[in-house]
Amino acid sequence: MKNKVIAIALALTTVTWAVPFVGSAATVEELQAQINALLQQIAQLQAQLSGQGGTTPAAACFTKALSKGMTDAEVTKLQQVLKTDSTIYPEGLVTGYFGSLTEAAVKKFQAKYGIDQTGTVGPITRAKLNALYCVTPTTTPTTTVTPTPTPIVNAYGTLSVQSYPVSNPQTTLYGGNTYETVAAQYKATGSDIIVKKVAVKITDVDGADSFPWQAFTTISLWDGSTKLAEISASQANAIETTFADVYTYNIAGLNWVVPNGQTKVLTVKATVVSGIPVALNNQTFSFTLLKDGIVFTDAAGVIYTSASGSDLTSQTLTITTAQSAKVTLATAADNPLATNVIGSTTGTSRIDLMKFTLKTEDVSATLNSASGLIVTIGATSIQPYVTAIELWDGSSLIQSAAPVWENATDTTGVVTWSNFTLPAAAGTTKTLTVKAQIAQLPTDYVGSNAKYFKLTTGPTFSGIDANSNVVNSTGTVTGNEAYLFVKAPTFAFGTASFTSSGPTDYPQSIGNAKISFSITANGGSDIYLSNSSTYTTAKYFKGGVETSAPALASGFTCTSGAYTDTNGYRIPAGGTANCELSATLQLTTTTSGAYYQVQVASVGWSLESTSTPTNTQTWGWDNFKTGLLYLAY
């Protein structure tokens, strides 16, 4: 069989060399047909030989563009693989020359696999050929076994790096905590990239006088929330560049993949030592991701030791002792206003004196004492009645203590709370209430505008935070006057309106205000209200400043729940009346244009009908006011 193939080949050679000398004995077309016939016989004989056992055709890998007219070893490979499918290349000629038959076969191959039918082997066609035929040949004893194709694509890639902000930037690093120091965005081009090693440089920014292992315990690499690797920031792992100044840490053993054409972010985190030496407190460092300290490979297996771009350095980072909790006090929005409070002649009573917020930041803390709370009274006669000042967290009593007075005539008492436990989680705000416990009042007790008590200075809380730091609160809070009565009215704001009117020439020269509120008679006694503008009246503010000229005309009426009395109105014991204070302000000068506001100034009341009220209440009216209204003449 082999001899027959050789004989045909020699005949073909003879025919080929004879072409120039045949003259007109045969046309060129006839000679070409004879050559093609001989080539087809060779191909058929080669196929018969391959069917007798042995090795499969060698792997056919393509690396260049192929087109009609070329003679190349890869054209030979192309013809060899195309002839394996008789529907694509029925001629099966393997000549190494890219002619019309090969071009037609390539088009059929492209049509079969959905590729544009150009007839040339470009990048897309070449990739498909490599995927199908660029495989390692296998040896079989007598039969041909088709191996599972394993693509081998020699793809070369590059890796670039650019700056990327850390998600939680911090420049002050506290002992015992882990922080993001620097981040970089890496992009793979041309191939998937596998990062094997990263180098991180740590520099002592403020001078060559400290070592990174004194300040940090570990250095770690992160892809989002996934930790890729972590090493000890020990002296053994450090590569010294400058003594006590610049050190590099190589973090190896990675297999971090950046897909071709995509970007990924790598973040470097560092954990600060828990016990920072005094000499190292407030030292500054920086972290740098080195572009020349990276090791990566591409899909072709090439190893690289540098990324394109530049080194990326963090901000200057200051390390300091363990972070402390920050506890801040502030007056609550619903802090009780100055008001009348009702005591009891049959037992003790409890009243709200102050509400404040306690805000905890950075680190959780546990508070266990509070001092410096000052109680002020308006008259020494009520000193015995304030028996305890209590701290409440919602419905839970935290601690209670009696005011300490220097003597019986002292008008200020000091309260100290101790030996309690008040957890305060970082990032939370508590609203705490201070209450006063009032002793049973004598049956002949009579309140007045001098018999009040208030918290004039808020407390300072102390405790310990989660980092074992001593914590003291900051911020000042104060309460308002609580006027102690047995029988008295209490007031609740309702609504307020303030509108303008006036003649045609001065349409905004008159302001008409109405303030409505409810009044409740407490203590088992009727309450008598004066409707005289001498005792029950309003006041106004111009540009935020209380003003008396021009004069304000006011009137007081109760629309329900009260009975008309010679001197005003009577509210039955335990009843609630709805009343309204009206006021009119009329401008008369051209310089009076401004924003105005009207507020209740006082309400006269008594426990019996009288033309001169026993009490002219001037307190508790801060919220009983209208909105702002622009008036002008």
Number of C-alpha atoms within 10 A of each C-alpha: 10 9 8 11 18 12 13 16 16 12 14 19 12 11 17 14 11 12 14 9 8 13 10 7 7 10 12 14 9 10 16 14 12 15 17 15 15 19 20 17 17 22 20 16 17 14 13 12 14 16 14 12 14 15 17 18 16 14 16 20 21 22 13 11 13 22 19 16 11 13 15 14 12 20 23 18 20 25 23 21 18 24 19 13 13 11 12 20 22 14 20 25 24 21 18 18 20 22 16 12 16 28 21 17 25 24 18 20 22 21 15 11 11 10 14 12 18 16 21 20 24 14 14 12 24 19 17 18 20 21 17 17 22 20 18 16 16 15 13 12 10 12 14 17 13 9 11 9 13 13 17 15 15 13 13 16 20 19 28 17 22 17 18 15 15 19 12 8 13 15 17 15 23 24 21 17 14 18 19 23 27 25 26 22 15 21 22 22 18 15 21 23 27 21 22 19 17 22 18 26 23 21 25 22 18 14 13 13 13 21 23 22 18 16 25 22 18 17 23 20 22 17 15 12 7 8 13 17 15 16 16 18 22 16 14 9 15 20 13 15 12 11 11 15 19 22 22 22 22 16 22 16 12 16 14 16 16 21 16 18 14 11 16 16 19 21 23 24 21 24 22 26 22 17 15 20 12 9 9 17 16 17 18 22 24 20 25 21 26 20 22 16 19 21 19 23 22 25 18 15 14 12 14 17 15 16 21 14 15 14 18 19 20 21 15 19 19 18 22 23 21 21 19 20 27 19 26 18 23 17 19 16 10 10 18 17 17 20 20 24 23 22 26 19 16 11 11 14 16 18 16 17 24 26 22 22 18 20 20 22 17 15 19 21 27 19 23 18 19 22 15 15 20 19 24 19 23 19 16 17 13 20 23 11 17 19 16 17 26 21 20 16 14 11 8 9 13 18 20 21 16 17 19 16 15 11 11 10 11 14 18 22 20 20 22 20 21 16 11 14 13 16 15 22 19 18 12 12 16 15 18 21 21 20 19 25 19 22 20 15 21 14 10 8 14 13 20 17 18 14 19 24 25 21 24 18 16 24 24 20 23 19 22 18 23 16 17 13 16 15 18 17 20 16 13 15 21 20 23 19 25 28 24 25 22 22 24 28 29 16 18 15 14 13 13 19 16 21 17 18 14 15 9 7 8 14 13 20 22 20 23 18 24 22 23 22 17 18 22 21 23 22 18 13 18 22 26 28 33 27 24 18 16 14 21 23 24 26 20 23 16 19 14 12 10 13 14 11 10 12 13 17 15 21 16 24 18 23 12 12 17 22 14 13 15 11 16 21 23 26 26 19 17 14 18 19 20 19 20 18 23 22 23 19 22 21 20 13 11 9 9 14 16 15 15 23 21 30 23 25 20 20 24 23 27 21 18 14 20 16 17 15 21 15 18 20 19 18 19 22 19 12 11 20 24 20 14 18 19 17 23 22 18
